[in-house]
Amino acid sequence: MGNTFTLPKVEERAAQIASVKKWVDYAAIMGAPHIRIFAGSAQGVSKDEAKKLSIAAIEECADYAGQKGIFLGLENHGGIVATPEEVLEIIRAVKSPWFGVNLDTGNFQTDDPYQSLAQCAPYAVNVQIKSEIHRRGQKNELADLARLAKILRDANYQGYVALEYEAAEDPWTAVPGLLKRLKELFAS
């Protein structure tokens, strides 16, 4: 999904909600258990108002998704969910068992991305592992895959783990080794 739930105009936000519901229907047809959604950013409204708009839209979509047996995963993807505290504020505000975090290990650009991920991991309904992390104000660095696996294990995460490769190295060279390493880590 490429939605934005913080649009201030009612009709624009309604179109975003309708699009998410359409993709919930597609997921149900395909037998996919989850779809990723986004919160949005505070453009044209205050951050508090943006959160309220996003929470209301997510609740409506989560109710619909639950009727279809589909989990919605809010990705930690900047905007009004750039920090673990912001993600968790929305997670806790939305009252639905069909809603959680689509945890992207490369998206927190905090002082300690591993700590940020550990805070959100207990709420994960899907995980996208990246081969790099980005600390605030620093260049990308190789992710400690063993540490990421431990964070998920400690959170008792039971769902899917996907590799989302975005690094500079040729994916035809890098991805096979990354997948092998991830399989080893999650098999142990």
C-alpha positions, 0 to 999 in steps of 0.5 A: 500500500502507498496510502496517506491517512493524514490528508486534511480533506475528507474526500481525499482521506476517504479515497485513501481508506477506500484504496486500503479496503480494496487492497484488503480485498485483494489480499483476502483473494490471494490468501495473504495474511497481511498488508502494509499501511502507512500513517502519513505526515503532518502536511497542512495540519498539526502533528496532533491533528495528523495523528487523530486523522490517521488513527480514525482511518486506521480504525475504520480500515482495521475493522474492515480488514478484520472481517476479511481475516487480514492484519494491517501492519503500520510501517515505521516509515517516517512522517508521524511515525519516525520514532518508536514512541510515535509508532507505539502511540498510534498502535496503542490508540487503535483498538483492533486485534487486526492491527500491529507494526510492519517492522522495517529494520532499516527505517528508524534513523534514531541514535540507537535503531536496535533499541527502537526496533526492540521497543516495537518488535512485540507489536510486529505482524510482519518484519522486513529486514534490511542489510543496513541500518542508519543511525541519526546523523551517520552514514548507513552501516551494515546491520547486525543480523544476529542482533536483529534475529535476537530482538525478534526472538526476544519479542516472541515474534512468530510471523514472516520475515522478508528481506528488503534489499536496498543496499548499493552492492549488486543484489545478484551478489549480495542477496543469496548470502544474506538469505543464507545467513538469515536462514541460519539465524532463524533456524537456530 
